[in-house]
Amino acid sequence: MKCNLILIDGIFGSGKSTIAQFVSQYLSQLKVANIKYEEESENTPVYFQNCEEIDKMKEAVKFENNVLIEWVRLVNKLIVKIKLIF
């Protein structure tokens, strides 16, 4: 089954929820199954129960960033080696 993700982002009061509701209703009219999550609702996959969870997420983001930095370094080294070969 093919799945797509639609993210709607914007500043407070810019109409994100209104657009999300419109898109969800439109997809439903087309008989396209969809799930609409709103920020800060408990059924959202990225809902945080408390500050400890947010702190854990911040640590996870730092870890991910460090991993990405190391991958970039590795790729850059490989590119240099490839250039030297050719």
C-alpha positions as CSV (number, residue, x, y, z in Angstrom):
1,M,0.0,0.0,0.0
2,K,1.4,3.4,-1.0
3,C,1.4,6.0,1.7
4,N,2.0,9.8,1.5
5,L,2.7,12.3,4.3
6,I,1.4,15.8,4.1
7,L,2.9,18.3,6.6
8,I,1.4,21.8,7.0
9,D,3.6,24.3,8.8
10,G,3.3,27.9,9.6
11,I,3.2,30.5,12.3
12,F,0.5,30.7,14.9
13,G,-2.8,31.9,13.4
14,S,-1.8,31.3,9.8
15,G,-4.5,28.8,9.1
16,K,-2.7,25.5,9.4
17,S,-5.6,23.8,11.2
18,T,-8.1,25.1,8.6
19,I,-6.0,23.9,5.7
20,A,-5.5,20.5,7.4
21,Q,-9.2,20.2,7.9
22,F,-9.9,21.1,4.3
23,V,-7.3,18.7,2.9
24,S,-8.6,15.9,5.1
25,Q,-12.2,16.5,4.1
26,Y,-11.2,16.7,0.4
27,L,-9.3,13.4,0.6
28,S,-12.3,11.8,2.3
29,Q,-14.6,12.9,-0.5
30,L,-12.2,11.3,-2.9
31,K,-12.4,8.1,-0.8
32,V,-8.8,8.4,0.1
33,A,-8.1,7.1,3.6
34,N,-6.4,9.7,5.8
35,I,-5.6,10.6,9.3
36,K,-5.4,14.2,10.5
37,Y,-3.2,14.9,13.5
38,E,-3.2,18.3,15.2
39,E,-0.4,19.7,17.2
40,E,-0.5,19.2,20.9
41,S,-3.3,16.6,20.9
42,E,-2.7,13.3,22.7
43,N,-3.4,11.2,19.7
44,T,-0.5,12.8,17.8
45,P,2.5,10.4,17.2
46,V,4.8,13.1,18.4
47,Y,3.0,14.1,21.6
48,F,5.2,14.7,24.6
49,Q,3.8,13.9,28.1
50,N,6.2,16.0,30.1
51,C,9.5,17.9,30.0
52,E,11.6,14.8,30.6
53,E,10.4,13.4,27.2
54,I,11.3,16.7,25.5
55,D,14.8,16.6,27.1
56,K,15.2,13.0,25.9
57,M,14.2,14.2,22.4
58,K,16.8,17.0,22.5
59,E,19.5,14.5,23.4
60,A,18.3,12.2,20.6
61,V,18.5,15.2,18.1
62,K,22.0,16.0,19.3
63,F,23.0,12.3,18.7
64,E,21.4,12.4,15.3
65,N,23.2,15.6,14.4
66,N,26.5,14.1,15.5
67,V,25.8,10.9,13.4
68,L,25.0,13.1,10.4
69,I,28.2,15.1,10.9
70,E,30.3,11.9,10.9
71,W,28.5,10.6,7.8
72,V,29.3,13.9,6.0
73,R,33.0,13.6,7.0
74,L,33.1,10.0,5.8
75,V,31.5,11.0,2.5
76,N,33.8,13.9,2.0
77,K,36.8,11.6,2.7
78,L,35.5,9.1,0.1
79,I,35.0,11.8,-2.5
80,V,38.6,12.9,-2.0
81,K,39.8,9.3,-2.4
82,I,37.7,8.9,-5.5
83,K,39.1,12.0,-7.0
84,L,42.6,10.8,-6.3
85,I,41.9,7.5,-8.0
86,F,40.5,9.2,-11.2
